[in-house]
């Protein structure tokens, strides 16, 4: 484990950029690159799901005429117009009515989050988050010198009453949520809770930032519209972040944000200062892909592939974990969140798991406040059911040897 820091990120309230902790997920990628390691650590889509032929054809279409020369030239900061039109159409089809002018293409949804943080946050500003939450978001907020405050909740996510108390007490600049198949827990806000959260935020004119990279990866149950399309959240203070990473390929680094006109110009200026615009050729290829391929059918194939992988992991957990362990049972997405009994520190367990050629992410870095160190995150999308069963057997050989102190 030499060279990897598995502690939680430095406190966002005081940490200069140089003290923001590295992501343990990114650090683990180097340690788990060996083929014999079954890694449940990274949220990696299945490589065999990538539509290589479709993307090869898309890049060919983008470059096959004289118009292809424009793909090699500087472009608009807001992004390729055809791609924005197609993304707007797709969001509208999911219940979030969108016009192309409301979309800004970004270099992955992580850049979209960074642009929002740059625009909305100043040093000392307060960001409200669910607990636990996406660790790269915590890094992003720390880079801005913001103070991150967790909002109390339960297995169904953020509690609306606790949210209102936190808004009154902390006077936050924004609320950040992954409401559908959250990273790291996999949980989803119900319709009733979405409506209540939207009403509370609207009453206090609080910005909601909805991060939605997993929303289309549903394996059971009825799809829910984005939080940004729900009740009061459909107003003027909601920013939606989308991504092609989980449904197409993360190597494309193509994401987008949907924002109201009141803040969109500031977000575009922030992007101009960062990279001028996202790769023009990649955007043109994405536009060609969305125009000529059936992405809905591709997503259906993904869900058909990932559903039995999710089931294999859930089925293996009772035997792999000590008595008293709890875990989430997600309806979609990529992750299962596990809480071991007693006072186990999963960061201390990880080296023993790696010796068994299996990996996970310790839970502490996902917490904005005091962490529950007995937690861990498992991703089920990278491997087929047989490898998942084998990996969970290896993990069980480690976890079953843990002391069971109350």
N, C-alpha and C positions, 0 to 999 in steps of 0.2 A: 504493500500500500504506500510505498515511498512516493512522495511528490504529489499526493492528492489531499486536498483539504475538505473534510466532510463536515465541517462546522457550518452553522447557519450564517447567512450573510451579515456583514457588519451593519450596525444600527443605522437605518436610513436617516435618522435625525442628525447625526454628527459626522458620518463617514465621508471623507473626501474621496474622489474618484479612485485614487490609488489603493484605498482600503476596502473597496467593494469586493466581496468574496467571489471567487470563481465558482461557476456552476458545477456541482458535483456530477451532474449528468454528463456534461461535456467532458469532464476529467475522466469519468469512467469509460467513455468510448475508447480511449487509448488502451485501457487495461483489459477491455473485453473484446478487442478486435481479433483475438486468436480464434480459429474456427472451432476449437474444442469447447469454448465457453458458450453456454446458453445464457444470454443476457436478457433479463426482464427490466433492465435499467432504462434504456432510452426509449422514447416514444417514437419508434421507427416504424413506418409503414412497411408492409411486406414487399420486398424488392420484386418478387415475381408478379406483383399486381400492376407494376408500371406498364403502361401501354406504349411500349417502345416503338412499335410500328406506327402507331397513331401520331406520336410526337415526331418521329422521323419525317412523316408525310407533312406534318404541320410546319416544320422548319423549311422543308422543301417548298411548300406553297408560299411561305413568307418571302422567299428569296428567288422565286422562279420567274419573275417578270421584272421589267424595268422599275416598277414600283418598289421592288425589293431593295433598291438602293437607299430608299428613305429609311429602311430598317437599320442601316449602318450609319445614319446621321444622328445628330442631336434631335431630341424630341421634346414634346410638351412635358412640363413638370407634372401636370395632372395625370398624364398617361395617354396611351393610345386610345383614340376616340372609339374605334370599333370594339376594343376590349372592354372599355367602360360601359358601352351600350349593352354588351352581352352579359356583363356582370350585373348591371342594373336589372336586366330582364330576368336573370336567374334569382336575384334577391326578391324581386316582385313576385315571382312564382312561388316563393316560400312564405309569402304573406307580408313582406316588408317592401311596401311600394317605394320604388326608387327610380330616379332619373339619372341619366349618364352624368349630368353636370354635378350631381351630388357625390360622385365617386372619385377618389384619388387612388391611383395604383401605386403600390409601395413595394420595396424590396423585401418581401416577406411581411407577414403581419407583425413580426417583431419590430420592424422599422415603423409600422403604423403606430404601435404602442409607444415607441420612443418619441415620435412626433407629437403625439397627444401629451405625453409627459412634459416635453419641452415647451409646449404651448400653454398648458394649463397650470403647471407647477412651478413654484419658485422655492428657494431654500426655506425650509421650515413649514411649507404648506402641508396640509393633512390629506392623506388618501385613505379612504375606508376600504377594507377588503374583507372577504370571507376568510375563515380560518379552518384549515390551511388553504393556501392558494398557490398559483403558478409562480415558481421560484424566479423565473426570468423577469416577471413583472416586478418582483421585489427588488431585483438588481436594477431594473430600469428606474424605479422610483428613487432608489438610493443614489443613483448617479445624479439625480436632480436635487439631492439634499432634502427630499421630502420626508415627512414623518408618517409612517404607515401605522394605522390603527386598526386592529382586527375587530370585527363586529360579531357579537355572540350569535350562535345559531345551534342547529341540531342536525340530525341526519338528513333533513330536507333542505339544509342550506341556511342562509342568513335569515334571522328572525326580524320581521318588519318592526316590531316594537323596539327591539334592541337597536335597530338601525336609526329610528327616530331619536332615541336617547343619545346615540353617538353623534348625530348631526347637531343636535342642540348643544351638546357638551363640547364638541371639537371644532365646529364650524369648518367642515372639510371643503376642499376644492373639488373633489370628485369621488365617486364610488366606482371601484373596479370589480367586475364580476365575470366569471366564466359560467353562465347559468345552465348550459346544456352539456352534460357529460364532462363535468369539470376536471381539470388537471390540478391536483393529483387524485381527487377522491372518486371521480366518475359519477358523482351525484348530479341530479337535475332538479331545478326549481320547478315546482308545480305551477299550474296556471294561476291558482288562487294566490300563491305566494308572489308570483311575478306581478300580478295586479296590485297587490298590497305594497310591494317594494316600489313599483312605478309611482303609485300615488304619494307615498312618503317623499320620494325624491322630488317629484314635481311640486309638492307643497312647499318645499324649501329651496326650489330653483337649483337643485344640485345636479351637476353633470353625472350621467351614468355612462361608463365605458364598458360596452359589452364585447367581450372577446369570444369569438365563435368559430374556432377551427375544427371542431368535432361534430357540429350539430347535424350534419347529414349522415353520420355513421350510426344509424339507429338499427338495432337488431330485434327489438320487440317493443310493443306498445304503440301509442298513437303519436305521430310527430307533433311537436309544439312550434308555433311561430316564434321567431326571435323575440327576446325581451324588448328590443327596440320597436317592435310592432305591437306591443301589448299596452292597452289602456293609456294611461298618462305618459308612458315612456315614448309614445309615438309623437310627442311634441318636439320642442326646440332644443332640448338639453340632453340628447342621447347621441353617442358616437358608437358606431358598429364597426368591428374589425373582422374581416374575412380573410380566407387563405385558400390557395390551391394545394398547399403542401400535403395535407392529409388525404385529399381525394384524388390528387393527380401525382405529384412527385415533389418532395421537399427540396430537391436540388435545383428546381426552377427558381426558388426564392421569389415567388410572386404572391403578393397579398394585396389588400386594398382596405381603405376606410370609407365609410359613408358618414358624412357629417353635415349638419345644417349650415346654411350660407353664413350665419353669424360668426362661425369659427373657421370655415373652410379656407378662406384666404390666408389666415395665419398659419394653418397647417401646411399649405402649399409653400409659403415663404420658408418655413422651417425645413421642408424637404429640399428646396432650392439650395439652402445653405449646407445641406448634408451631402447630396449626390447629384444635384441638378435634375435627374430623372432616373427611373428604373430602366434597365437594359431594354433598348428599343427592339432588338431582334427577338428577345425572349417574349416581350409583350405581343409582337406581331405574330409569333408562332402560337402563343396562347389564344389570340383572337381567331387564328385559322383553326386551331383545334376545337374551340368551342363552337365555331360555325359549322364544322364539317363532321364532328364526332357526336355520338350520343352519350353525353356525360352522365345523364340520368341512368342509363343502362350500365355504364361503368361503375357508378356508385352502388347500384343494386348488386353487381358482381362482388364488389368489395364487402358489402354487408353479408352476402352469402358466404364469403371466405372467412370473415372475422367472427361471425356468430359462433361457429363450433370451437373456435380458439378461445373465445371468452368462456364458453361452457366448460371446456377442458380445464381451464385454470380454476374456475369456481368449484368444479367437481373434485379437484386435487387438494384444495385448501384444508378440508377437515382432517385428512390424514397427515398433511405436511406440517401442520401447526400444532402447538401445544393447546391443551384444554383451556378454554377461557378466551381464546383468540376471537376477535371480531373482524369482519371485513365487509366492504360494500358489495352490492350486487347490481352493477350498472346495466341500464337498458341499452347502452351504446358506448361509443367512444373507444378509448384505448387502455384505460387504467382501472386497476383494482387497488383500493387502499386498505391496508391491513394494520390492525392494532393488536400487538402482542400483550399478554397478561403480565402484570408485575412491573418491575422497574428496569427492564432490559433496555440497553442503549443499542439500537440497531446499527449505529455507526461502528460500534465495537464488534458487532457480529459479522459485518460485511467481509473483513479479511478472511474469516473462516469459510464463508460461502465461496469466495473466490478460489480458495484452495480446493474446493469441490467443483470448480469450473461452472459456477452459476453466480449471477449477479442481480442485485436489486438496488433501489435508491433509498437510503435512509430518509426518514420523514422529517427530521428537524429543520432542514433548510427551507421547507415549504411554509414555515410558520413566521408570521410577522411579530408575534409576541413570544411568551414563554413556550417553547416547543414541547410536544409530547414525544419524547425520544424513543418510545416503544413502537413507533409507527414506521411503516415502509410503504413504498409504491412499487407495484408490479405492472408491467405493460404486457399485453397478451397478443399484440398484432403481428409481431415480427416472425414468429415460428408457427408451424403447423401443430395440430393437436398432439401428435406423438412426441415431438420435441418438447412441447410444453409439459406434458406428463412426465417426461424424463427430467426436465429441469426442476420441476416441483418436487420430484423424488430426491434430487440432490439437495435442494433447499431444505426439505424435510429432515434429511439426515443431520443438518446443522441445527435447525430450530428445535427439534425434539430433544436435543441435549441441553437446552437452556434451562437454568434453574427456574423454578416456578415460585418465586417469592411474591407474596401479596403486596 
